[in-house]
Amino acid sequence: MNWQGKRVLVTGAGGFIGSHLTERLVELGAEVRAMVHYNALGEQGWLGQSPLQDQMELYAGDVTDRDSVNKAVVGREVVFHLAALIAIPYSYQAPASYVRTNVEGTLNVLQAARDAELGRVVHTSTSEVYGSAVYVPINEEHPLQGQSPYSASKIGADKMAEAYHRSFGVPVVTVRPFNTFGPRQSARAVIPTIITQCLKGDAVRLGSLEPTRDLNYVSNTVDGFVAAAGPEQAIGRTLNLGSGREISIGDLAQLISKLVGKPVQIETDQARIRPPNSEVERLLADNTRAQKILDWSPAIELEEGLQRTIEWMTPNLGRYRPGVYAI
């Protein structure tokens, strides 16, 4: 796909994946409007420090506000919708806020895209919608299981995207990233939690160590997003963006310890364990559909991605609070 001059909107552009995607689209020559979450301090998330900031249009708004979304969509051709509340532990405390942002926010984006007759909406799902694997590898036909308020809200958003395609012909592609990691990720995610504790001390405190995850470096995920805006046969489909490799949390901690070059004691912290029947025990992607339709497969392996992340986090450790359980 030729991105030169393509008018693009990215919601959630100031976040972890969103900032990487926004920068990639600018580098590809797109005319990018980056929607960041409005706040009283005027902060723009990770894009506030981007060397490409002057090559994009920064727009402060809120996906829960329909007028804000309508203004953001005006004049665009493609929308990448990434804005969401993502922290699973906090969803146990404030489930209604997840419905407002993830379901109603997605509804606002879809309706604005419909009204503007956009050429493509790339909607962001998550592997959490699958819950604990009924079978592996997990393909896109796997049952959806709301094992946390967060995952339930994302299931609702995915189904709203499906409904707008089926009911109104909105050209939606749903990409379903598995566990993306890399520079800029918050300590609410397991890999920054492990790396920061390894760098700072001699112990790593985690929740359950047995669950497995399919981990994918952020540039791989961004490759998938960009590819999803191309093929016509992707419209109306859901596409897994996973590596096809699983690793337990305990083994992941040992691997990161080895890459950091520092032995650590791995300890279980009861406060970090999810409620009974809520933990997702196993995630392993079948990415065959994305390979066939998008010609996509991960370019960066787990170990290389972890090494790149460690190299970024080491000088940026001051941005984190190692050992503090952030929900």
C-alpha positions in Angstrom: 0.0 0.0 0.0 1.3 3.5 -0.9 1.0 5.6 2.2 2.4 8.8 0.7 -0.1 11.5 1.4 -2.7 9.1 2.8 -4.9 10.9 5.4 -4.8 8.8 8.5 -6.2 9.1 12.1 -4.8 7.1 14.9 -6.8 7.0 18.2 -4.8 6.2 21.3 -1.8 7.6 19.5 0.0 8.7 22.7 0.1 5.2 24.1 2.5 2.3 23.8 1.6 0.7 20.6 -0.2 3.8 19.3 2.9 6.0 19.4 5.0 3.4 17.6 2.3 3.0 14.9 2.0 6.8 14.5 5.7 7.2 14.0 5.8 4.4 11.5 3.0 5.9 9.5 4.7 9.3 9.4 7.9 7.6 8.2 5.9 5.9 5.4 4.7 9.3 4.2 1.2 9.4 5.6 -0.5 12.6 6.6 -1.2 11.6 10.3 -3.7 13.1 12.7 -2.7 11.7 16.1 -5.6 11.7 18.7 -4.2 11.8 22.2 -6.2 11.7 25.4 -7.1 15.2 26.6 -5.7 16.1 30.0 -5.4 19.3 32.0 -1.6 19.4 31.7 -1.7 19.2 27.9 0.5 16.1 27.9 0.6 14.1 24.7 1.8 10.7 26.0 4.8 9.3 24.3 4.3 11.5 21.2 5.2 14.5 23.4 8.8 13.3 23.2 8.8 12.0 19.6 11.4 13.4 17.2 8.7 13.2 14.6 6.2 15.4 16.5 6.4 18.3 14.1 5.5 15.9 11.2 2.1 15.0 12.6 -1.1 16.8 13.6 -1.7 16.3 17.4 -5.3 16.4 18.4 -6.4 16.2 22.0 -9.7 14.6 22.6 -11.6 11.7 24.2 -13.2 8.7 22.3 -16.0 8.7 24.8 -17.1 12.1 23.5 -18.9 11.7 20.1 -18.3 15.3 19.1 -14.6 14.9 19.8 -14.4 11.8 17.7 -16.4 13.3 14.8 -14.0 16.2 14.6 -11.0 13.9 14.6 -12.4 11.8 11.7 -13.1 14.7 9.4 -11.0 14.6 6.2 -9.5 11.2 7.0 -9.3 8.1 4.8 -8.2 5.5 7.2 -8.7 5.2 11.0 -6.5 3.0 13.3 -8.5 2.7 16.5 -6.3 1.9 19.4 -7.7 4.1 22.2 -8.7 1.9 25.1 -8.5 1.3 28.9 -6.2 -1.7 29.1 -5.1 -2.6 32.6 -6.8 -5.8 33.7 -6.4 -5.4 37.5 -8.0 -2.0 37.5 -11.0 -3.4 35.5 -12.0 -5.4 38.6 -12.3 -2.1 40.5 -13.8 0.2 37.8 -15.7 -2.0 35.2 -18.1 0.7 34.1 -15.2 2.9 32.9 -14.1 0.1 30.7 -17.5 -0.2 29.1 -17.6 3.6 28.5 -14.1 3.8 26.9 -13.8 0.4 25.2 -17.4 -0.2 24.0 -19.0 3.2 23.8 -15.7 4.8 22.5 -15.5 2.2 19.8 -19.2 2.8 18.9 -18.3 6.5 18.5 -15.4 5.7 16.2 -17.5 3.3 14.1 -20.4 5.7 13.8 -18.1 8.6 12.8 -16.4 6.4 10.2 -19.8 5.4 8.9 -21.0 9.0 8.6 -17.7 10.0 6.9 -17.8 7.0 4.6 -14.2 6.1 5.4 -12.3 3.7 3.3 -11.0 1.5 6.2 -11.2 1.2 10.0 -8.6 -1.0 11.6 -10.0 -1.9 15.0 -7.8 -3.2 17.9 -8.8 -6.3 19.8 -6.8 -8.3 22.2 -5.9 -12.0 22.8 -7.5 -11.6 26.3 -10.9 -12.0 24.6 -10.2 -15.7 24.2 -9.8 -16.4 27.9 -8.0 -19.6 28.9 -7.4 -21.6 25.7 -10.0 -24.3 25.0 -7.6 -25.6 22.3 -4.2 -24.5 21.0 -3.0 -22.9 18.9 -5.8 -20.4 19.1 -7.3 -19.4 15.8 -9.9 -16.7 15.2 -12.8 -19.2 15.5 -11.9 -19.9 19.2 -14.7 -19.1 21.6 -14.7 -15.7 23.3 -14.7 -15.8 27.1 -15.0 -12.7 29.3 -12.8 -13.7 32.1 -12.2 -10.1 33.3 -14.3 -6.9 32.9 -11.5 -5.7 30.6 -11.8 -8.7 28.3 -15.6 -8.5 28.4 -15.4 -4.9 27.3 -13.1 -5.7 24.4 -15.4 -8.5 23.3 -18.2 -5.9 23.3 -16.1 -3.6 21.2 -15.2 -6.4 18.8 -18.8 -7.3 18.4 -19.8 -3.7 17.8 -17.1 -3.6 15.0 -18.5 -6.8 13.5 -22.1 -5.4 13.7 -21.2 -2.1 12.0 -19.6 -4.1 9.2 -22.5 -6.5 8.8 -25.3 -4.0 9.3 -23.9 -0.9 7.7 -21.1 -2.0 5.5 -18.4 -0.1 7.4 -15.1 -1.5 6.1 -13.7 -2.8 9.4 -10.7 -5.0 9.9 -10.1 -6.3 13.4 -6.6 -7.1 14.4 -6.1 -9.1 17.5 -2.6 -8.7 19.0 -1.4 -11.2 21.5 1.0 -10.0 24.2 2.8 -7.1 22.6 5.9 -5.8 24.4 8.8 -3.3 23.8 10.0 0.2 24.6 7.5 2.6 26.2 5.3 -0.1 27.7 3.9 0.7 31.1 4.7 -1.3 34.3 1.2 -2.7 34.3 2.5 -5.3 31.8 4.5 -8.2 32.9 7.7 -7.7 30.9 8.4 -4.2 32.1 7.5 -5.4 35.6 10.2 -8.1 35.4 12.9 -6.0 33.7 12.6 -3.1 36.1 12.8 -5.4 39.1 15.8 -7.3 37.6 17.6 -4.0 37.0 16.9 -2.5 40.4 17.1 -5.3 42.9 17.7 -9.0 43.6 14.1 -10.2 43.7 11.3 -10.3 41.2 7.8 -10.3 42.7 5.0 -11.6 40.4 1.6 -13.2 40.5 1.0 -16.7 39.0 4.1 -18.1 37.4 2.4 -21.0 35.5 0.3 -19.2 32.9 1.8 -19.0 29.4 1.7 -16.1 27.0 2.4 -15.6 23.3 4.8 -12.5 23.3 5.3 -10.4 20.3 7.7 -7.4 19.9 6.0 -4.1 19.2 7.5 -3.6 15.7 6.0 -6.9 14.7 2.6 -5.8 15.9 3.0 -2.4 14.1 3.8 -4.3 10.9 0.5 -6.2 11.2 -1.5 -3.0 11.8 0.0 -1.3 8.7 -0.6 -4.4 6.6 -4.2 -4.7 7.8 -5.1 -1.4 6.0 -4.3 -2.9 2.6 -6.0 -6.1 1.2 -9.7 -5.9 0.4 -10.0 -9.5 1.6 -9.1 -8.4 5.1 -12.4 -6.4 5.4 -14.8 -8.0 7.8 -12.2 -10.4 9.1 -10.5 -10.8 12.5 -6.7 -11.5 12.3 -4.5 -12.8 15.1 -1.1 -11.0 15.4 0.8 -13.5 17.5 4.2 -15.2 17.4 3.0 -18.8 17.5 5.3 -19.4 20.5 4.4 -19.6 24.2 6.4 -19.2 27.4 5.4 -19.4 31.0 5.7 -16.3 33.2 8.2 -18.1 35.4 10.4 -19.1 32.5 10.1 -15.6 31.1 11.4 -14.2 34.3 14.3 -16.6 34.2 15.1 -15.7 30.6 15.0 -11.9 31.3 17.3 -12.5 34.4 19.7 -14.2 32.1 19.6 -11.5 29.5 20.1 -8.8 32.1 23.0 -10.8 33.4 21.9 -10.8 37.0 20.6 -13.7 39.1 17.4 -12.9 40.9 15.0 -14.5 43.3 11.5 -15.0 41.9 8.8 -14.6 44.5 5.0 -14.9 44.3 3.1 -11.8 45.4 -0.5 -12.8 46.4 -1.7 -9.2 45.6 -0.8 -9.7 42.0 -2.8 -13.0 41.5 -6.1 -12.6 39.6 -9.4 -13.6 41.2 -10.3 -17.3 40.9 -11.7 -18.3 37.5 -10.3 -15.0 36.0 -6.7 -16.0 35.2 -6.0 -16.8 31.6 -3.9 -19.9 31.9 -2.7 -20.3 28.3 -2.3 -18.2 25.2 -0.7 -19.4 22.0 -1.6 -17.9 18.6 -2.4 -19.5 15.3 -1.4 -16.6 12.9 -2.1 -18.5 9.7 -4.8 -16.2 8.6 -2.7 -13.1 9.0 0.1 -14.8 7.1 -2.2 -15.6 4.2 -4.2 -12.4 4.0 -1.7 -9.8 5.1 1.6 -11.6 4.1 2.6 -10.9 7.7 4.7 -12.9 10.1 6.9 -11.7 13.1 10.3 -10.5 12.0 11.8 -10.0 15.5 12.1 -13.1 17.8 11.4 -13.1 21.5 15.0 -13.0 22.7 16.0 -10.1 20.3 12.9 -8.2 21.3 13.6 -8.6 25.0 17.2 -7.5 24.5 16.1 -4.4 22.7 13.6 -3.7 25.4 16.2 -4.1 28.2 18.5 -1.8 26.3 15.8 0.9 26.2 14.6 0.4 29.7 18.0 0.5 31.3 18.6 4.3 30.7 14.9 4.9 31.2 14.5 3.2 34.6 13.7 6.5 36.2 10.3 6.5 34.5 9.3 3.4 36.5 8.8 2.4 40.1 10.3 -1.0 40.4 8.6 -3.2 42.9 5.5 -1.1 43.1 2.4 -3.0 42.0 0.7 -0.7 39.5 -2.8 -1.6 38.7 
